[in-house]
Each structure stands twice: as structure tokens, then as C-alpha cells.
Amino acid sequence: METRLLLVHAHPDDETLTTGGTIARYAAEGADVTLVTCTLGEEGEIIPAELAELGSHAGDQLGGYRAGELRAACRELGVTRQFYLGGIGRWRDSGMAGAGSRHHPRAFATGAFDEQVAQLRAILHEVRPQVVVSYDANGGYGHPDHIRAHEVTHAAAEASGAVQRVFHTVAPQTPVRRGVQALRELPGVPFTVPEPAELPVVADERAHAAIDVAGQLDARLAALDAHRTQVSVWRDGSGRPEGACCALSNGIALPNLHTEYFELAYGGTGPVATDLFGGLR
């Protein structure tokens, strides 16, 4: 049986930050991996000073630039195909809660829900994935676009007739805390190493699947490198993936974990502890 995995993410870079290793692993194993990106991430904070004028406050060209970053990241991860929900530029980054960008006529979080669901259902009908991945009801950390992606994903997947499982990407507290502790022991990290409460985590028992991505850490780092407007990647010079981490524009270090975690939200339990397709192959 051909295994088909589809992931729904809100902005370019989300696919790599939370599921990059999983994408690379299943692609390397021969699965058909489809990425659906809901916006171009036009409201993202820009890290390189020389690119600042791309921002929505100035040239408002960041979305087009990030589309190029996403193409490069998809090549590194081995994505089979990538769609923008409704076509490129149909839905716009809404910004964080309370941001004025939420009132933009194309803002994803406040856009026409039924239209968005129909657009995703059309992709699901074309691809017919057995497994779909997106966010939990809080969107991982409360971003309105992530929350809307969760809502659209569930509405479309549960009505599709083809999707057998829906997973949420999650960050269980114990592995994250271990990863942060490892960062404290890594000399030369140029970012702020967070306190345990600074990173969004969930209770360990919510992680139903743990996907070993140790063999895909280099691919994930290369894909993060591609998202240079949003992510800074640091390596300690050892050549080991364990000697690397990244940070967003807030400068807070994110550990380079060897495992990515998922909560089974729909489709029954099944033997999914180490394989999103467990029992379906």
C-alpha cells in the first residue's frame, strides 16, 4: 500500500520547525508527502537587517520572498508536492491575536471558513492521504492562524471519507526540558537559553506517537537554514546535529530534538507509538 501523508501548516517555516524531521523521514522511506501551507507568512518578523524593507510596514514583499524560502526547504525535506490553500496568496497571515492585520480582507483567521474547508477538501480528494497532521485546538501556542488551520483541518478531514487518522503536533514537557538542559551544557550557544516555562509544552501523556528523526536532523537543519528571514541556525562546528540549535526573532534557543511528537486526535488508537501509519501499512 502506498503511504500518503499530508500536513497542514499555517505559514512557511512551521512545517520545518515542528514536523521537519518527520517529513524527511517518511519521504526517505518512500511515502508520498504533501504539504498544505495556508498563508505566505506576510506578517513575520524579519531577522536579517538587510531584508527589513520586505516587511508589511514597508514594501510588503515578505510573502513572496518566503515562498522562495519554502520551496528551498521542501527540497531539503523531500516534500512530494506543496499546495497553498486556495492558491498562492489567497489567504494572508493574520498576525498574532489583537494585531491589526486580522482585519485584512484576506486574513486567514477571519476568512470565510466554509470556503477554506472546501479548498482543503478538494486537496484531500486529489491526494487521498491516510494520515493528516496539523495543530491542536490552541494552535500549539495560540496563534490565530494555527487555530484556524486546526479547525479547517478537522472539518475537512472528518468529512473527506479518505482520511483515517488526524494527528496534532505537540511538544511534551519532559523531552523539551531535557533538550533545554542539553543546550545549557553546550558551550557557545549565542541565543538565550529559555527557562522551562518559556516554551509552549503539553503534558507528556498527550504525546501518543514519538517519531525518531535522529537520521533526519541534518535535513531539518538545512531546511531551517532555508527560512533565513525567520530562523537563525547555530552550529558548534563539530559537525554533529547535537551541536546545533536555532532561534526565531525573539532570540530564544530551541533545542534540536531527535524525536518529534504527535497527539492522535481522530481515527482510533492503533499501534501508533512509533509510526503514524502503524497498522495501516
C-alpha positions, 0 to 999 in steps of 0.5 A: 500500500502506498503511504500518503501523508499530508500536513497542514501548516499555517505559514512557511517555516512551521512545517520545518520547525515542528514536523521537519524531521518527520517529513524527511523521514517518511519521504526517505522511506518512500511515502508520498508527502504533501504539504498544505501551507495556508498563508505566505507568512506576510506578517513575520518578523524579519531577522536579517537587517538587510531584508527589513524593507520586505516587511508589511510596514514597508514594501510588503514583499515578505510573502513572496520572498518566503515562498522562495524560502519554502520551496528551498526547504521542501527540497531539503525535506523531500516534500512530494508536492506543496499546495497553498490553500486556495492558491498562492496568496489567497489567504494572508497571515493574520498576525498574532491575536489583537494585531491589526492585520486580522482585519485584512480582507484576506486574513486567514483567521477571519476568512470565510471558513466554509470556503477554506474547508472546501479548498482543503477538501478538494486537496484531500480528494486529489491526494487521498492521504491516510494520515493528516497532521496539523495543530491542536485546538490552541494552535500549539501556542495560540496563534490565530492562524494555527487555530484556524488551520486546526479547525479547517483541518478537522472539518475537512478531514472528518468529512473527506471519507479518505482520511483515517487518522488526524494527528496534532503536533505537540511538544511534551514537557519532559523531552523539551526540558531535557533538550533545554538542559542539553543546550545549557551544557553546550558551550557557545550557544549565542541565543538565550537559553529559555527557562522551562516555562518559556516554551509552549509544552503539553503534558507528556501523556498527550504525546501518543506517537514519538517519531525518531528523526535522529537520521533526519536532523541534518535535513531539518537543519538545512531546511531551517537554514532555508527560512533565513528571514525567520530562523537563525541556525547555530552550529558548534562546528563539530559537525554533529546535529547535537551541536546545533540549535536555532532561534526565531526573532525573539532570540530564544534557543530551541533545542534540536530534538531527535524525536518529534511528537504527535497527539492522535486526535481522530481515527482510533488508537492503533499501534501508533507509538512509533509510526503514524501509519502503524497498522495501516501499512 
